[in-house]
Amino acid sequence: MSLWGFELLRPAWALALPLIGMFALLFARRGYALGAWEKAVDTPLMAALERLGKVSHGAKQTRWLAPITAALIALALTGPAKNRNDGIAFRNLDGVVIVIDLSPSMTQGGRFRDAKTAARLVAQSVGTRQVALVVYGGDAYRASAFTTDADALGQTISFLDAETVPDDGSRPERALALAAKMINDAEIILGDIVLITDGGGVGPLAEAQARTLSETGIPLSTIYVSSRVEDGPSSDRNAIDALAVLGGGAQGDLLDPFPVTRALRQGFERRMRAMEDPVQMQRDYGRFLLLLAVFPALALFRRQA
């Protein structure tokens, strides 16, 4: 609820304001002192008592202090707040692990530079989320821990080459298992994995790992890299797309990686809306109204000499 440019965090307390005003008017009509002696005592007698100093008009002078104090407290409890951009946000709410195939079929297939460009595009598209990097061949390795510096990670990706992974072969299941372990170890609540590969080594083990990721709530998306090594097997996109289907993610390729980047963005927004406790970047000004309420409240205890 908005009021005068402020967002009210607890607007239900605003219902107390008309009640406070109603009670203030009722007590004002009854008189200034307890029991409304001004109406019960004859005017000449009241004047005589005043001359003798037997009547104090302190209640008449401070009759509005109590409702003013109550109104300020009620306004403070409504929680008037404004959006803030300097607040500290929770980290590790969401993360993306980019997994790049560095097997010979990838690094020698003629599209490796384009594959690295696609990886940098994914890193730049994750926004404020953390992103990590895993590379694999015959074994899997963590190339970068989770970071919010996408530019630095892009530089790491640009230095990848055929000599980065010393193990021959292609074991995507090991890379997916390592990516899942990194997400769990970093206590990432909402994680995604993006696999960039030509399909080498994709088989029953990788498919089983994709099912496990989907069951644990970690979507697996894939970006297909078409490549052909001389005297070697051609790449298989069907196997890559099937892996993404099993993993509950999106499918893309070097010419159109945007289905994957859109899925990462939309999935993050959808999951954040579904969270019970979304991050609120707001400053509550109710505490300052409570400080203002102290002054009329202290005046109620003032004693006349």
Beta strands, then each sheet from edge to edge (+ up, - down):
strand 1: 2-3
strand 2: 6-8
strand 3: 80-83
strand 4: 94-101
strand 5: 130-136
strand 6: 140-147
strand 7: 190-197
strand 8: 220-224
strand 9: 248-253
strand 10: 282-284
sheet 1: 1+ 2- 3+ 10-
sheet 2: 6+ 5- 4- 7- 8- 9-
end
